[in-house]
Amino acid sequence: MVDVGIIGSGVIGLSIARELAGRGLTVRVVSRDPPHATTSWAASGIFPPAPEWPGAGPGDRLTAVSDRLHRQWHRDLLEETGIDNGLAVCGGLYLAVHEAGLKRLTDEAASWRSRGCRCDWLAADAVRQAEPSLSAAADSGLIRGAMLLPQRDADSPTAASAGAGGLLPEAGVEMISGTAINSLDRDGDRLRSVRCGDAVHHAAAWVLAAGSWSNEFAEAFGPAVRPRPVRGQIALVQLPQPVLRHIINVGLEYLVPRPDGRVLIGSTLEDTGFAPGTTEPAIARMLRFAHRLVPELAAAQLETTWSGIRPGSPDGLPWIGRSLLLSNGFVATGHFRAGWHQSTGTAELIADLITSATPKLDPTPFAVGRPFTGSDVAAATMQRAADDMAAIQW
Ligand SMILES: Cc1cc2nc3c(=O)[nH]c(=O)nc-3n(C[C@H](O)[C@H](O)[C@H](O)COP(=O)(O)OP(=O)(O)OC[C@H]3O[C@@H](n4cnc5c(N)ncnc54)[C@H](O)[C@@H]3O)c2cc1C
């Protein structure tokens, strides 16, 4: 019997598998989908600056710890598999295109500075110099001002998922995918095994990392974990050579350059439940957004489109901790828009809990069953996306 079974092969499940295998435990990942068919594969791979500052809340501390670990994991992946997940500092430009956006961005700039991050404010002229591809948009008067975060990173979830998919079997992790888990066999307060069709998989301990679908396991792991599914759509276009120097953001919409000339255009935040796939109006809007900002992109070939379902949580923090019902059960889900960024710190924290090591991060704020007060973060972010769509007609 393996030491730990992990339900889910997204970035959270795979990162936990890697961390546990690195600590000498035997691990089996059981999932409905292979890594290249998960929400994680569908992500954009944007990592905002992640400073550690005295007033940091638990989410920011998790991101800061994760950010440091990503640099190490990036080097390990490259050394062990030759795969470069593309982690690179490319800087983020945030554009204000209307009065309300200008006010919001000024406040955000002040907030980044208070956290000790370098943050430059650019007038339209300086935007042209920093990002020549935006010259036409600046000339047309579209850009009222911009904030530049030079320390913003991007990586490629596609490459990283492929890397992890190849790396884990070499590290002794057994990967089983292709069939949804359809029943769980309990022995009192312990989860003994999971069943996928006719196959039964045993493990001494279990981690639930099924992203938005974690609700399906509420009967065994406890009803406290109820991620809210939030769909995000992406369009990928291809130019013969790179035209963008930075990640460009307007509100929650963005353009992410890849070194090979591809540009990722994203993303929607939709309350459409578990409905997969892309929609013609959303993709058309994203393309209009890209063409309006960077006219060269109108000549780019639309290579493909896709979507993923983010797992939202009410207070914006993931659930990382022990199951309320299972004595050998752990939960790691609800990372919403930051699952890639927070994956490494999540893996370390769960591995600390499983191996009874002293956690480097205080697990209390992430505990399963914590009370929720205040407004629902996932719902508020979707509302902001809807408001932006109404306010900005690309
Ligand atoms: C468009 C988009 C852009 C994003 N951009 C970023 C970004 O720039 N930066 C960032 O940090 N994050 C980003 N995210 C968020 C990030 O992708 C998610 O937070 C992260 O992928 C969640 O990972 P996960 O492992 O929890 O879930 P998933 O990747 O959804 O994996 C869930 C796993 O559970 C398995 N599963 C589900 N049901 C069952 C079942 N019944 N039986 C067996 N297995 C099951 C699935 O097969 C899958 O393997 C983005 C998301 C989207 C959609």
The ligand as an SDF file (V2000), in Angstrom:
LIG
                    3D

 53 58  0  0  0  0  0  0  0  0999 V2000
   -8.1180   31.0280  -17.6770 C   0  0  0  0  0  0  0  0  0  0  0  0
   -7.3750   30.8060  -16.4000 C   0  0  0  0  0  0  0  0  0  0  0  0
   -6.2310   31.5260  -16.1470 C   0  0  0  0  0  0  0  0  0  0  0  0
   -5.5320   31.3300  -14.9510 C   0  0  0  0  0  0  0  0  0  0  0  0
   -4.3730   32.0200  -14.7570 N   0  0  0  0  0  0  0  0  0  0  0  0
   -3.6500   31.8180  -13.6200 C   0  0  0  0  0  0  0  0  0  0  0  0
   -2.4240   32.5030  -13.4320 C   0  0  0  0  0  0  0  0  0  0  0  0
   -2.0180   33.2860  -14.2890 O   0  0  0  0  0  0  0  0  0  0  0  0
   -1.7270   32.2910  -12.2820 N   0  0  0  0  0  0  0  0  0  0  0  0
   -2.1650   31.4160  -11.3210 C   0  0  0  0  0  0  0  0  0  0  0  0
   -1.4980   31.2520  -10.3070 O   0  0  0  0  0  0  0  0  0  0  0  0
   -3.3440   30.7400  -11.4910 N   0  0  0  0  0  0  0  0  0  0  0  0
   -4.0940   30.9400  -12.5990 C   0  0  0  0  0  0  0  0  0  0  0  0
   -5.2890   30.3000  -12.7850 N   0  0  0  0  0  0  0  0  0  0  0  0
   -5.8370   29.5160  -11.6690 C   0  0  0  0  0  0  0  0  0  0  0  0
   -5.2740   28.1120  -11.6190 C   0  0  0  0  0  0  0  0  0  0  0  0
   -5.3360   27.5470  -12.8950 O   0  0  0  0  0  0  0  0  0  0  0  0
   -6.1070   27.2810  -10.6230 C   0  0  0  0  0  0  0  0  0  0  0  0
   -6.1270   27.9000   -9.3570 O   0  0  0  0  0  0  0  0  0  0  0  0
   -5.4640   25.8950  -10.4830 C   0  0  0  0  0  0  0  0  0  0  0  0
   -5.3400   25.3020  -11.7470 O   0  0  0  0  0  0  0  0  0  0  0  0
   -6.2630   24.9740   -9.5920 C   0  0  0  0  0  0  0  0  0  0  0  0
   -5.5680   23.7490   -9.6000 O   0  0  0  0  0  0  0  0  0  0  0  0
   -6.1350   22.4420   -8.9600 P   0  0  0  0  0  0  0  0  0  0  0  0
   -5.0380   21.4200   -9.0060 O   0  0  0  0  0  0  0  0  0  0  0  0
   -6.7390   22.7550   -7.6290 O   0  0  0  0  0  0  0  0  0  0  0  0
   -7.3780   22.0220   -9.8800 O   0  0  0  0  0  0  0  0  0  0  0  0
   -7.4710   21.4380  -11.3770 P   0  0  0  0  0  0  0  0  0  0  0  0
   -6.3380   21.8520  -12.2100 O   0  0  0  0  0  0  0  0  0  0  0  0
   -8.8570   21.7690  -11.8240 O   0  0  0  0  0  0  0  0  0  0  0  0
   -7.3610   19.8610  -11.1730 O   0  0  0  0  0  0  0  0  0  0  0  0
   -8.4280   19.1360  -10.6120 C   0  0  0  0  0  0  0  0  0  0  0  0
   -8.0950   17.6610  -10.7000 C   0  0  0  0  0  0  0  0  0  0  0  0
   -9.1200   16.9170  -10.0670 O   0  0  0  0  0  0  0  0  0  0  0  0
   -9.4640   15.8150  -10.9000 C   0  0  0  0  0  0  0  0  0  0  0  0
  -10.8400   15.3720  -10.6440 N   0  0  0  0  0  0  0  0  0  0  0  0
  -11.9670   16.1140  -10.6340 C   0  0  0  0  0  0  0  0  0  0  0  0
  -13.0370   15.3200  -10.3570 N   0  0  0  0  0  0  0  0  0  0  0  0
  -12.5580   14.0680  -10.1770 C   0  0  0  0  0  0  0  0  0  0  0  0
  -13.1540   12.8190   -9.8750 C   0  0  0  0  0  0  0  0  0  0  0  0
  -14.4840   12.6540   -9.6790 N   0  0  0  0  0  0  0  0  0  0  0  0
  -12.3410   11.7250   -9.7970 N   0  0  0  0  0  0  0  0  0  0  0  0
  -10.9970   11.8330   -9.9940 C   0  0  0  0  0  0  0  0  0  0  0  0
  -10.3850   13.0080  -10.2700 N   0  0  0  0  0  0  0  0  0  0  0  0
  -11.1580   14.0990  -10.3510 C   0  0  0  0  0  0  0  0  0  0  0  0
   -9.2890   16.3600  -12.3030 C   0  0  0  0  0  0  0  0  0  0  0  0
   -9.1640   15.3080  -13.2380 O   0  0  0  0  0  0  0  0  0  0  0  0
   -7.9950   17.1490  -12.1240 C   0  0  0  0  0  0  0  0  0  0  0  0
   -6.8860   16.2670  -12.2580 O   0  0  0  0  0  0  0  0  0  0  0  0
   -6.0070   30.4300  -13.9710 C   0  0  0  0  0  0  0  0  0  0  0  0
   -7.1580   29.6930  -14.2390 C   0  0  0  0  0  0  0  0  0  0  0  0
   -7.8360   29.8720  -15.4480 C   0  0  0  0  0  0  0  0  0  0  0  0
   -9.0530   29.0560  -15.7270 C   0  0  0  0  0  0  0  0  0  0  0  0
  1  2  1  0
  2  3  1  0
  2 52  2  0
  3  4  2  0
  4  5  1  0
  4 50  1  0
  5  6  2  0
  6  7  1  0
  6 13  1  0
  7  8  2  0
  7  9  1  0
  9 10  1  0
 10 11  2  0
 10 12  1  0
 12 13  2  0
 13 14  1  0
 14 15  1  0
 14 50  1  0
 15 16  1  0
 16 17  1  0
 16 18  1  0
 18 19  1  0
 18 20  1  0
 20 21  1  0
 20 22  1  0
 22 23  1  0
 23 24  1  0
 24 25  2  0
 24 26  1  0
 24 27  1  0
 27 28  1  0
 28 29  2  0
 28 30  1  0
 28 31  1  0
 31 32  1  0
 32 33  1  0
 33 34  1  0
 33 48  1  0
 34 35  1  0
 35 36  1  0
 35 46  1  0
 36 37  1  0
 36 45  1  0
 37 38  2  0
 38 39  1  0
 39 40  1  0
 39 45  2  0
 40 41  1  0
 40 42  2  0
 42 43  1  0
 43 44  2  0
 44 45  1  0
 46 47  1  0
 46 48  1  0
 48 49  1  0
 50 51  2  0
 51 52  1  0
 52 53  1  0
M  END
$$$$
